[in-house]
Amino acid sequence: MKTLNKNNNTEQKSGTLEQAGMRYGFGRNTMRRIAEEAGAIIKIGKCVRVNFTVMDKYIDTLSGE
């Protein structure tokens, strides 16, 4: 398993379902469902990623911001 470089100051724009789940506090299946609702799923071959920029905006609309 890869570890992220903690000294890197760049923000990730996307991540795996597991990374997104950790970021937003959801399990894998719930994260996939919410990301699909938000239109934040990126598929490259068999690889599935979540666009954090789109997810952030979607979560903000849910919270009324």
ZIHUKA-V714476 format. One record per run of one state. SS is the DSSP state (@ for helix, = for strand, . for the rest). FROM is the first residue (numbers start at 1). LEN is the number of residues. If there is no record, write none. Layout:
ss | from | len
SS | FROM | LEN
SS | FROM | LEN
This chain:
ss | from | len
. | 1 | 13
= | 14 | 2
. | 16 | 1
@ | 17 | 8
. | 25 | 3
@ | 28 | 11
. | 39 | 2
= | 41 | 4
. | 45 | 2
= | 47 | 5
@ | 52 | 12
. | 64 | 2
